[in-house]
């Protein structure tokens, strides 16, 4: 009987993961590639329990979605943000593996190279 209980627990876990992924899918931007969305969805799902909106509202989910966009924009588009904000999102994303990231040259690096 233990096997049946374990199988039921696994099925419940898989169902919960599917529900969370389906919930997150509504926040995908039409312009995100599959790779970008996969990474951002992982970011969202990782922190979703901590950012659920309380019953009286509060916009916690909006905050999480904004943080996920900051992280994705920095990673995939090279956008720069306030250091404290970048530190926060990079800490939140710690351990999320993204392969073949684009390499960007900052304006400061270009000016430094030009002045040399």
C-alpha positions in Angstrom: 0.0 0.0 0.0 3.0 2.3 0.5 3.6 2.3 -3.2 0.0 3.5 -3.9 0.4 6.3 -1.4 3.7 7.3 -2.9 2.3 7.3 -6.4 -0.6 9.4 -5.3 1.7 11.9 -3.6 3.9 12.1 -6.8 0.7 12.6 -8.9 -0.4 15.4 -6.6 3.0 17.1 -6.8 3.1 16.8 -10.6 -0.5 18.2 -10.8 0.6 21.2 -8.6 3.6 21.9 -10.8 1.4 21.8 -13.9 -1.1 24.2 -12.3 1.7 26.6 -11.3 3.1 26.5 -14.8 -0.3 27.0 -16.4 -0.9 29.9 -14.0 2.5 31.5 -14.9 1.9 31.0 -18.7 -0.6 34.0 -18.7 2.3 36.3 -17.9 4.4 35.4 -20.9 5.1 38.3 -23.2 4.4 37.7 -26.9 8.0 38.9 -27.7 9.8 36.4 -25.4 11.6 33.6 -27.0 11.2 30.1 -25.6 14.6 30.4 -23.8 13.7 33.7 -22.3 10.3 32.6 -21.1 11.6 29.3 -19.7 14.2 31.3 -17.6 11.7 34.0 -16.5 9.0 31.4 -15.7 11.5 29.5 -13.5 12.2 32.9 -11.7 8.5 33.5 -11.2 7.7 30.0 -10.0 10.6 29.9 -7.6 9.3 33.0 -5.8 5.5 32.7 -6.4 4.8 31.4 -2.9 6.4 34.5 -1.3 4.7 37.0 -3.6 1.1 35.7 -3.7 -1.3 38.6 -3.3 -3.0 38.8 0.1 -6.8 38.6 0.1 -7.1 42.4 0.4 -4.9 43.0 -2.6 -1.5 44.6 -2.3 0.1 44.0 -5.7 2.7 41.5 -4.5 2.3 39.4 -7.7 2.8 42.6 -9.8 6.0 43.2 -7.9 7.3 39.7 -8.6 6.4 40.0 -12.3 8.3 43.4 -12.4 11.3 41.9 -10.8 11.3 39.0 -13.2 11.2 41.4 -16.2 14.1 43.4 -14.7 16.1 40.2 -14.4 15.2 39.0 -17.9 15.8 42.5 -19.5 19.2 42.7 -17.9 20.2 39.2 -18.9 18.8 39.0 -22.4 18.7 42.6 -23.5 21.6 44.2 -21.6 19.4 46.7 -19.8 21.0 48.4 -16.8 19.2 49.3 -13.6 20.0 50.7 -10.1 22.7 48.6 -8.4 20.5 47.7 -5.4 17.7 46.5 -7.7 20.1 44.5 -9.8 21.7 43.0 -6.7 18.2 41.9 -5.5 17.1 40.2 -8.8 20.5 38.5 -9.3 20.3 37.1 -5.7 16.7 36.0 -6.4 17.9 34.3 -9.6 20.8 32.6 -8.0 21.0 29.0 -9.3 18.9 29.5 -12.4 20.9 28.2 -15.3 20.7 30.0 -18.6 22.9 28.9 -21.5 24.3 30.9 -24.3 23.6 34.4 -23.0 24.3 37.3 -25.3 27.4 39.4 -24.4 27.0 43.1 -24.2 29.4 46.0 -24.2 28.4 48.9 -21.9 28.5 52.5 -23.0 31.2 53.0 -20.3 33.3 50.2 -21.8 33.0 51.6 -25.3 34.0 55.1 -24.2 37.0 53.7 -22.3 38.1 51.8 -25.3 37.6 54.8 -27.6 39.7 57.0 -25.2 42.6 54.6 -25.1 
